[in-house]
Amino acid sequence: MLYWSESAGASVYVKERKIGHIEDIMLEPDRKAITGFLLEKRNQDIRPRYFPFIQIIVMKRNYVYLKGTDSVKTLTRAERKKVVISEDFINNPVVDEKGEFIGRVVDIAFDPSNGVIKEIIISESILEDLWFGRKKMPVLGHVEFSRELISVDKDAREEITELNKGLKKWLQTNKVKLNVRR
């Protein structure tokens, strides 16, 4: 599984020639999958360049290899309307079916073999992130994406778990280690 935050900035190659780096992702809300990646804008580009997910041969955290030079396309307005770019998605609120705030999207995890979004990483606030750590929510059939928010039902809300990376967990781990030494 790869995280969006890890793949941003990854170098993109066709054969051994670097053609750019990943600047953003393109999500298809209905499929809950990544359909492509935007490349950084060059001085002469009027419209953003992108490559469809299906053109990827190998994808790792730091690099992506594409099938050929014809893999890179120009993003048209019609194509742009069909997808959600991460800048439209990150920091969106996550709410339950009653409209209760759960948190904000800070990252997404996806399967690098097929682009399917597996988890959404959620933040409630900076202080809660520091103390408890962020939370993750598996993307099930009960999660609805839009440009404005992410809506979840009761079942999806119950699946939200802590990543256990906060100070509270760290301090408890160190406390146990200190007690063992005595």
N, C-alpha and C positions, 0 to 999 in steps of 0.2 A: 504494500500500500504506500502511496506517495501523498504528501500534503502539498496543497497549492503553494504555501509559503516556502517549501523546499524547492519546488520546480521553477518558481519565478527567477528569472535571470539565467536559467540553464542555457548553455550554448547549443545552437542548432546546426547540424552538419548534413550535407549531401555528399556522400562518399567521404572524402577527407577534407572537403572545403567548408569552412565555416561561413554560414549565410546570415547569421544574426544570433539573437538570443530572445528567449521568451519574455514577453512583457505582460501579457494578460491571458486569461482563459475565456473560452466561449462555452456556455452551458446551455443545454436544451432542457427547459424546465419540465416538459411533459415526460421525457425519457429519464430525467434525473441523471444525466450523463454529460461528460465533456465532449463537445463535438469538434473543437479545434483550439488552437493557440494563436494569439496575436504576437507578431514579432515587433521589435522596437521600430519606431518610425525613423526613417532616414531623411536627410534634408530634401531630397527630390521627390519623396512620396507625398501624394495628395491624399490618398486614402490608405488606411492601414493594410498591411500585409498579414496574411495568416496562412496556416496550413491545417487541413482537416486531420482529425485524430487518426483516421484510417490510413493516412500516409506514413505513419510512424513504423519504423522497423524495430528500433530499440529505444527505450526511454528509461533513463536513470535520473537520479537527483540532479546531477551536474551537466548532463548532456542528452541530446536527442539526435537520432539518425533517421533521416527521411529516405523514402524510396527513390526520389529523383528531383531534378530542378523544377519540373513541372508541378511539384507538390505545393509550391508556394503560390497563393492566389491573392487577389485584391478583394477586400471586403466591400461589397456593395451595400447600399442602403436597404435593399430588400432582404439581404441575408442578415444584416444587423438587427432588423426588426424581429427575426425569428429566434434570436439567441439572447441570453443574458450574459453580459460581460462581468467579470468579478468586481469591478468598481461599482457596478449596480447591485451587487449581491453582498459583498463584505460590509459589515456593520448594520445590516438589516436586522430588525427585531424578529425574534422567534416568539410566537404567541400560541397559546393553546386554544381549544375550541370555544372557550368562554371569553377569550380576548385577554387573558391574564399573561403578562409579560414573563417570559422565561429567561431571556438573555439576548445577546447580539451575536451574530455570526462573525467569527474571527478567522476561521480557516475551514477548509474542506479536505477530506481525504478521499482519494479515488484509486481505483484499480488501474495500474499502468498498462495492463494487457487489453482492456476493453473500454476504459474511460468512465465506467459506472461509478457514481458517487456513493461511497460506502458510509461515511460519517460526516457530521457537521460538528465543528468545535465551537463551543458556546462560551461566552464571557458574560457574567452578570454585572461586574464592576471591577475596577482596578484593585480595590482593596480585597474583594472576595477572591480574585485571581491570585493575589499574593498569599493570602492565608490558606485557602482551600485548594487552589488550583483551578484550572478551567474544567469544563465539562464536555463530554462527547455524547452525541446522539446518533444512533444508527439511522440511516435513511431507509425507512420502511415504506410500505404502500400508503401509510397514513400521514405522510409528510407532503405538503403542497408548497411549491416554489412560486414566487412571483418577483417582479422587480422591486416591490415595496416591502414585502415581508415573507416570512416562512410560517406556515400554519401547521400545527400538529394536533393530533387527537389524543385522547387519554392514554391509549396504548403506547404511543410513541413517547409521550411524556414520562411514562413509567420506565422506559428503557434508557433514560438519560443517566449517565454515571459520571463520577468524578475521575479525572485523570490522575489524582493523587500526587500532584507535583507541587503542592503549595508548601509554605513554610510550616504549617501545622504538621503535615506528614514528615517533613524533614526534621523538625524539632523532636517529634515523638520517636523517630528512628534513632536519632543521636542520644536521646534520653535512655532508651533501652540499651544501647551500646555502653553508655556511662554506667548504668546500673550493673551490667555484667562484669565490668572491670573491677568493681569494688569488692 
